[in-house]
Amino acid sequence: MTPTGTPRAHGEQIDPAGMRVIWLLLVAAFVAILNETTMGIAIPVLNEDLGLPPELGQWLTSAFMLTMAIVIPTTGFLLRRFTTRQVFLAAMSAFSLGTLLCVVAPGFAFLLFGRVVQAAGTGVMMPLLMTTIMDVAPLHSRGRIMGRASLVISLAPAIGPTLSGAVLDSLGWRWLFRIILPIALLALLAGARWMTNLGDTVRAPIDVLSIVASAFAFGGIVYGLSQLGGGEGAGTGADASGQGVSASTVATIALVAGGVMLGLFAWRQLSLQRHDRALLDLRVFRSGIFTLSVIMMSALALSMFGTLTLLPQYLQNVVGLDPLQAGVILLPGSVLMGLLGPVMGRGYDARGPRPLLIPGSILVAASLFYYATVTETTVWWVLMLVQTGMSVGMAMSFTPLFSASLGSLQRRLYSHGSAVLSTLQQVAGAAGVAILIAIYSTALHDGARDGVTTAIAGASGARTAFLAAAFVSLLAAALSFFVRKPEEPDEVTSELVR
């Protein structure tokens, strides 16, 4: 281990230099996630402006998601191999460069490349933020600080689509990147001026086989899930007879290949971690609290991202609202979820996770079971109230889960734990979108074949999809009774790193 700068603070107060680093990372993560969530609503505009078919334009979001899935698993190693300052400056430089490329992009290929470069920087931000919080925040205030990270995770996606809609209506799609670019550059300059190195680095070689296996494993799984969520009847290519290759076939191939590579990746990590050289150290799963928390977070992420994708489609296709009205229904809950993050963090610090997790996860499940009863005549304000309740339940769950899971690990495993959390959130979110949209799309196709109206078929499909999410959320509710607040990091058994 090589010292690189300011030591970690684990006393009664957070070191001022460490707190400054956290604020820099919060701003950078907010900008990166805001950028990620502005693109979805812009795809139809970009397709029209650039003359793109829908399946090609969708790659502006799919390529971003795939790059994130490839980059995030490597952050466990990167955050130990390089200093906080080096990782931050590299990530923000990549994000700023990618944003600049998008601003000046003359066509689709250049714009797609810019999005990939953006994603390479974005994928590092949340693991870096969570690892830094664990490094500098003392146990008694960890929940409060982690709540600020939850605010970023929740508030940026809530603002992104609304901001995107306003910009697209008045300024055009390039302004989505022109607005982000100066903020990103300011964050980069502030980091160059004030970012402090925290903790130690490990001089370990990068294992190329692990990187390749990780890219094909997580990239294949996320890509397969994205194809699975595309609905039926989507042709993705041509076979020897000229027939279109179905999305379900492509999804199956990608998922099987990804699963095989995931097995290879896990085997390689188990071998390397004996010598402390793993790209993603799987010894984090020796902590029961971490494992339970990861399972809960994955179940909640699947339910949340799937619902946030399906609900706008239900509101527009079934209830008959326009995109702005659908966004307004989602906005209050998302904003409240973000604002409650620090409050829930203080509650975690004072009372531990169970007083928040148990009612929070039950509230999420109850909201989803109500969604499983919706019809084409369900009134909008009831949906807004239910969505707000679900968002409160998510706020009561995510902050305690972040804090308890990482707090149960030894310090040398914080970066790997953050990478695992972010990776599984990404995969679970993709799975949620894929499963719920596939169920909904199947109902629409069946309805069209049988002569049923879109509203009736869509309502039936939405009920089935929300019911599936509700049953998944019951897993989180059941496990919430078993998650406890971990001991001080120094008291965690050394068995975790043997």
C-alpha positions in Angstrom: 0.0 0.0 0.0 1.3 3.4 -1.0 0.2 6.6 0.9 -1.2 9.2 -1.6 -2.5 12.1 0.4 -4.9 13.1 3.1 -5.7 10.2 5.5 -9.2 8.9 6.0 -11.2 10.5 8.7 -13.0 8.2 11.1 -13.2 10.4 14.1 -16.1 12.5 15.3 -16.0 15.0 12.4 -15.4 14.7 8.7 -12.1 16.2 7.7 -12.7 19.5 5.8 -10.6 18.4 2.8 -12.7 15.2 2.7 -16.0 17.1 2.9 -14.8 19.4 0.0 -14.1 16.3 -2.1 -17.6 14.9 -1.4 -19.2 18.2 -2.5 -17.2 18.1 -5.7 -18.2 14.6 -6.4 -21.9 15.3 -5.6 -21.9 18.1 -8.2 -20.1 16.0 -10.8 -22.4 13.0 -10.2 -25.5 15.2 -10.5 -24.4 16.6 -13.8 -23.5 13.2 -15.2 -26.8 11.5 -14.2 -28.8 14.6 -15.3 -27.2 14.2 -18.7 -28.0 10.5 -18.8 -31.7 11.1 -18.2 -32.2 13.9 -20.7 -31.7 11.7 -23.7 -34.7 9.4 -23.6 -37.3 12.1 -24.4 -35.0 13.6 -27.1 -34.7 10.4 -29.2 -37.8 11.1 -31.4 -36.5 14.7 -32.1 -33.1 13.4 -33.0 -34.5 10.7 -35.3 -36.5 13.4 -37.2 -33.6 15.9 -37.3 -31.0 13.5 -38.4 -33.2 11.3 -40.5 -32.7 8.2 -38.4 -34.9 5.1 -38.2 -36.1 4.5 -34.6 -34.1 1.4 -34.2 -30.9 3.3 -35.1 -31.6 6.4 -33.0 -32.3 4.2 -29.9 -28.6 3.3 -29.9 -27.9 6.7 -28.5 -29.3 5.4 -25.2 -28.4 1.7 -25.7 -24.7 2.4 -26.4 -24.6 4.7 -23.3 -26.1 1.9 -21.1 -23.8 -0.8 -22.6 -20.7 1.4 -21.9 -21.8 1.9 -18.3 -22.3 -1.8 -17.9 -18.7 -2.4 -19.1 -17.1 0.4 -17.2 -18.7 0.1 -13.8 -17.4 -3.4 -12.9 -13.8 -2.2 -13.4 -14.1 0.7 -10.9 -13.4 -1.6 -8.0 -9.9 -2.1 -9.3 -9.5 1.4 -10.6 -10.4 3.1 -7.3 -7.6 1.1 -5.6 -5.0 1.3 -8.3 -5.3 5.1 -8.9 -5.7 8.1 -6.6 -9.0 9.9 -6.0 -7.7 12.9 -7.9 -6.5 10.8 -10.9 -9.8 9.0 -11.2 -11.9 12.1 -10.8 -10.0 14.1 -13.4 -9.9 11.3 -15.9 -13.7 10.7 -15.5 -14.6 14.3 -15.7 -12.2 14.9 -18.7 -13.9 12.0 -20.5 -17.4 13.3 -19.7 -16.5 16.8 -20.8 -14.8 15.6 -24.0 -17.8 13.4 -24.8 -20.2 16.3 -24.2 -18.1 18.6 -26.5 -18.2 15.9 -29.2 -22.0 15.8 -28.9 -22.2 19.6 -29.2 -20.3 19.7 -32.5 -21.4 16.3 -33.9 -22.1 16.6 -37.6 -24.1 13.4 -37.8 -25.2 10.2 -36.0 -21.9 8.3 -35.9 -20.0 11.3 -34.3 -22.9 11.8 -31.9 -22.9 8.1 -30.9 -19.1 8.2 -30.3 -19.6 11.3 -28.1 -22.3 9.4 -26.0 -19.9 6.5 -25.5 -17.1 8.8 -24.3 -19.6 10.5 -21.9 -20.7 7.1 -20.5 -17.1 6.1 -19.8 -16.8 9.0 -17.5 -20.3 8.7 -16.0 -19.8 5.0 -15.1 -17.0 5.9 -12.6 -18.8 8.7 -10.8 -21.2 6.9 -8.4 -18.8 4.2 -7.3 -16.2 7.0 -6.7 -18.7 9.0 -4.7 -19.9 6.1 -2.5 -16.3 4.9 -1.9 -15.2 8.4 -0.9 -18.1 8.8 1.5 -17.2 5.5 3.2 -13.5 6.6 3.4 -14.1 10.0 5.0 -17.4 9.9 6.9 -17.4 8.6 10.5 -19.9 5.9 11.3 -22.3 8.2 13.2 -22.8 10.5 10.2 -22.5 8.1 7.3 -26.2 7.8 6.7 -26.6 11.6 6.6 -23.8 11.9 4.0 -25.0 8.9 2.0 -28.4 10.5 2.0 -26.9 13.3 -0.1 -25.8 10.7 -2.6 -29.4 9.4 -2.7 -30.6 12.9 -3.4 -28.3 13.1 -6.5 -29.5 9.6 -7.6 -33.2 10.6 -7.3 -33.3 14.3 -8.1 -31.3 14.3 -11.3 -33.6 11.7 -13.0 -36.6 13.7 -11.9 -35.3 17.0 -13.4 -33.8 15.4 -16.5 -36.9 14.6 -18.6 -38.6 17.9 -17.6 -35.5 19.9 -18.5 -35.1 18.0 -21.7 -38.7 18.7 -22.8 -38.3 22.4 -22.1 -35.0 22.7 -24.0 -36.3 20.6 -27.0 -39.4 22.8 -27.3 -37.5 26.1 -27.5 -33.8 25.6 -28.3 -33.2 22.3 -30.1 -31.4 19.1 -29.1 -27.8 20.4 -29.3 -28.6 22.7 -26.3 -29.0 19.6 -24.2 -25.3 19.3 -24.4 -24.4 23.0 -24.6 -26.1 23.5 -21.2 -24.2 20.6 -19.6 -20.8 21.4 -21.1 -19.9 24.5 -19.1 -21.1 23.0 -15.9 -19.0 19.9 -16.5 -15.9 22.1 -17.3 -16.4 24.1 -14.1 -16.6 20.8 -12.1 -13.4 19.7 -13.9 -11.6 22.9 -13.1 -12.8 22.9 -9.5 -11.5 19.3 -9.2 -8.1 20.3 -10.6 -7.9 23.0 -8.1 -9.4 21.4 -4.9 -9.6 17.6 -5.3 -7.5 15.9 -2.6 -6.1 12.4 -2.8 -7.7 10.2 -0.1 -6.5 6.8 1.2 -4.0 4.5 -0.4 -3.3 3.0 -3.8 -2.3 -0.6 -4.7 0.4 -1.3 -7.3 -1.3 -4.3 -9.0 -1.2 -5.1 -12.7 -4.4 -4.9 -14.7 -5.7 -8.3 -15.7 -6.7 -8.1 -19.4 -8.7 -11.4 -19.3 -10.8 -10.0 -16.5 -11.6 -6.8 -18.4 -12.5 -8.8 -21.6 -14.7 -11.3 -19.6 -16.4 -8.4 -17.7 -17.1 -6.5 -20.9 -18.7 -9.5 -22.6 -20.5 -10.7 -19.4 -22.2 -7.5 -18.2 -22.4 -5.9 -21.7 -24.0 -9.1 -23.1 -26.5 -9.4 -20.2 -27.5 -5.7 -20.4 -27.8 -5.8 -24.2 -29.8 -9.0 -24.1 -32.2 -7.5 -21.6 -32.6 -4.4 -23.7 -33.5 -6.5 -26.7 -35.9 -8.6 -24.6 -37.6 -5.4 -23.5 -38.1 -4.2 -27.1 -41.3 -6.1 -27.5 -42.2 -8.8 -30.1 -41.8 -8.6 -33.7 -38.8 -6.3 -33.8 -36.4 -7.3 -36.6 -32.8 -6.7 -35.7 -31.0 -8.1 -38.7 -31.3 -10.6 -41.6 -30.6 -14.2 -41.8 -29.5 -16.2 -44.8 -33.0 -16.3 -46.2 -33.5 -12.5 -45.9 -35.9 -12.9 -43.0 -35.6 -10.6 -40.0 -34.0 -12.0 -36.9 -36.3 -11.5 -34.0 -35.3 -9.5 -31.0 -36.1 -12.5 -28.7 -33.5 -14.6 -30.6 -30.9 -11.9 -30.3 -31.8 -11.5 -26.6 -31.4 -15.2 -26.0 -28.0 -15.4 -27.7 -26.8 -12.3 -25.8 -28.0 -13.5 -22.4 -26.6 -17.0 -22.8 -23.2 -15.7 -24.0 -23.2 -13.1 -21.2 -24.0 -15.8 -18.6 -21.2 -18.0 -19.8 -18.7 -15.0 -19.7 -20.0 -14.1 -16.3 -19.1 -17.6 -15.0 -15.6 -17.1 -16.5 -15.3 -13.7 -15.0 -16.3 -15.0 -11.5 -13.9 -17.9 -11.8 -11.1 -15.5 -12.8 -11.8 -13.1 -9.8 -11.8 -16.0 -7.3 -8.4 -17.0 -8.6 -6.9 -13.4 -8.6 -8.3 -12.3 -5.2 -6.1 -14.8 -3.4 -3.2 -12.5 -4.5 -5.3 -9.3 -4.0 -5.3 -8.7 -7.8 -9.0 -9.1 -8.6 -10.6 -6.6 -10.9 -13.8 -7.0 -8.8 -13.2 -8.6 -5.5 -16.0 -11.1 -4.7 -15.1 -11.4 -1.1 -17.6 -8.6 -0.4 -20.3 -11.3 -0.5 -18.8 -12.9 2.6 -20.6 -10.2 4.5 -24.1 -11.3 5.2 -25.3 -7.7 5.6 -23.8 -6.7 2.3 -25.3 -9.7 0.5 -28.8 -9.1 1.9 -28.6 -5.4 1.1 -27.5 -6.1 -2.5 -30.4 -8.5 -3.0 -32.9 -6.0 -1.6 -31.4 -3.2 -3.7 -31.5 -5.2 -6.8 -35.2 -6.1 -6.2 -36.1 -2.5 -5.6 -34.1 -1.2 -8.6 -35.9 -3.7 -10.8 -39.2 -2.6 -9.6 -38.4 1.1 -9.7 -36.8 1.4 -13.1 -39.3 -0.9 -14.6 -42.2 1.1 -13.2 -40.7 4.5 -14.2 -40.4 3.2 -17.8 -43.8 1.5 -18.0 -45.9 4.1 -16.1 -45.4 6.9 -18.7 -46.4 4.5 -21.5 -49.5 3.5 -19.6 -50.4 7.1 -18.9 -50.0 8.1 -22.6 -51.3 5.0 -24.4 -54.0 3.9 -22.0 -55.1 6.9 -20.0 -54.6 9.3 -22.9 -52.4 11.9 -21.4 -49.7 13.8 -23.3 -46.0 13.5 -22.5 -45.9 16.7 -20.4 -48.9 15.6 -18.3 -47.3 12.2 -17.8 -44.1 13.8 -16.6 -46.0 16.0 -14.2 -47.5 13.0 -12.5 -44.1 11.4 -12.0 -42.3 14.6 -10.9 -43.6 15.2 -7.4 -42.7 11.7 -6.2 -39.2 11.8 -7.8 -38.4 15.2 -6.3 -39.7 14.2 -2.9 -37.6 11.0 -3.0 -34.5 13.1 -3.6 -35.3 15.7 -0.9 -36.0 12.9 1.7 -32.6 11.3 1.2 -30.7 13.3 3.8 -33.6 13.0 6.2 -33.6 9.3 5.9 -29.9 9.3 6.3 -30.2 11.0 9.7 -32.8 8.5 10.7 -30.5 5.7 9.8 -27.7 7.2 11.9 -30.0 7.5 14.9 -32.0 4.3 14.7 -30.4 1.9 12.2 -31.9 0.5 9.0 -34.9 -1.6 10.1 -37.2 1.3 11.3 -36.9 2.7 7.7 -36.4 -0.4 5.6 -39.4 -2.4 6.9 -42.1 0.3 6.3 -40.4 1.6 3.3 -40.2 -1.7 1.4 -43.8 -2.6 2.4 -44.9 0.8 1.0 -43.2 0.1 -2.3 -44.9 -3.3 -2.5 -48.3 -1.9 -1.6 -48.0 0.8 -4.3 -47.1 -1.8 -6.9 -50.0 -4.0 -5.9 -52.3 -1.0 -6.4 -50.8 -0.4 -9.8 -51.8 -4.0 -10.6 -55.4 -2.9 -10.4 -55.4 0.1 -12.8 -57.8 0.4 -15.7 -58.2 2.7 -18.6 -60.4 4.9 -16.4 -58.2 5.2 -13.4 -58.0 9.0 -12.5 -54.6 10.7 -12.8 -54.4 12.3 -9.3 -54.8 8.8 -7.7 -51.8 7.6 -9.7 -49.8 10.7 -8.6 -50.6 10.0 -5.0 -49.6 6.3 -5.4 -46.4 7.2 -7.2 -45.5 9.7 -4.5 -46.1 7.0 -1.9 -43.9 4.6 -3.7 -41.1 7.2 -4.0 -41.3 7.8 -0.3 -40.8 4.1 0.2 -37.8 4.1 -2.1 -36.3 7.0 -0.2 -36.8 5.0 3.1 -35.0 2.0 1.5 -32.1 3.2 -0.6 -30.2 5.3 1.9 -30.1 2.7 4.6 -29.2 0.0 2.1 -26.2 2.0 0.7 -25.0 2.8 4.2 -25.5 -0.7 5.8 -24.1 -2.6 2.8 -20.8 -0.7 2.4 -20.5 -0.2 6.2 -20.3 -3.9 6.7 -17.1 -4.2 4.7 -13.5 -3.6 5.6 -12.1 -0.4 4.2 -9.9 -2.1 1.6 -13.1 -3.5 0.0 -15.1 -0.3 -0.1 -14.3 0.3 -3.8 -15.2 -3.2 -4.8 -18.4 -3.0 -2.8 -19.4 0.2 -4.5 -18.6 -1.3 -7.9 -20.8 -4.4 -7.1 -23.7 -2.2 -5.9 -23.6 0.0 -9.0 -23.2 -2.9 -11.4 -26.1 -4.9 -10.0 -28.2 -1.8 -9.9 -27.5 -1.3 -13.6 -28.3 -4.9 -14.5 -31.4 -5.0 -12.2 -32.7 -1.8 -13.7 -32.2 -3.1 -17.2 -34.0 -6.4 -16.2 -36.9 -4.4 -14.8 -37.4 -2.4 -17.9 -37.0 -5.5 -20.1 -39.5 -7.6 -18.1 -42.2 -5.0 -17.6 -42.1 -3.7 -21.2 -42.0 -7.2 -22.7 -45.1 -8.1 -20.7 -46.8 -4.8 -21.7 -45.8 -5.1 -25.4 -47.0 -8.7 -25.6 -50.4 -7.6 -24.4 -50.6 -4.9 -27.0 -49.6 -7.3 -29.8 -52.2 -9.8 -28.6 -54.8 -7.1 -28.4 -54.1 -5.9 -31.9 -54.3 -9.4 -33.2 -57.7 -10.0 -31.5 -59.1 -6.6 -32.4 -59.1 -5.2 -28.8 -58.5 -1.5 -28.5 -55.1 -0.2 -27.4 -56.5 1.3 -24.2 -58.1 -2.0 -23.0 -55.1 -4.2 -24.1 -52.6 -1.8 -22.6 -54.5 -1.7 -19.3 -54.4 -5.5 -19.1 -50.7 -5.6 -20.0 -49.9 -2.9 -17.5 -51.8 -4.7 -14.7 -49.9 -7.9 -15.4 -46.5 -6.1 -15.6 -47.1 -4.2 -12.4 -48.1 -7.4 -10.6 -44.9 -9.0 -11.6 -42.9 -6.1 -10.2 -45.1 -6.2 -7.0 -44.1 -9.9 -6.4 -40.4 -9.0 -6.9 -40.7 -6.2 -4.4 -42.1 -8.7 -1.8 -38.6 -10.2 -1.7 -37.2 -6.8 -0.5 -40.0 -6.5 2.1 -39.2 -10.0 3.5 -35.5 -9.4 3.7 -35.9 -6.0 5.3 -36.4 -7.6 8.7 -32.9 -9.1 8.6 -30.7 -6.1 7.7 -28.9 -4.6 10.7 -26.5 -1.7 11.2 -22.9 -2.9 11.0 -20.2 -2.5 13.6 -17.4 0.0 13.3 -15.2 -0.9 10.3 -12.2 -1.7 12.4 -14.3 -4.3 14.3 -15.4 -6.2 11.2 -13.9 -9.6 11.2 -10.7 -9.9 9.3 -12.2 -13.1 7.8 -13.6 -10.9 5.1 -10.2 -10.3 3.5 -8.5 -13.7 4.0 
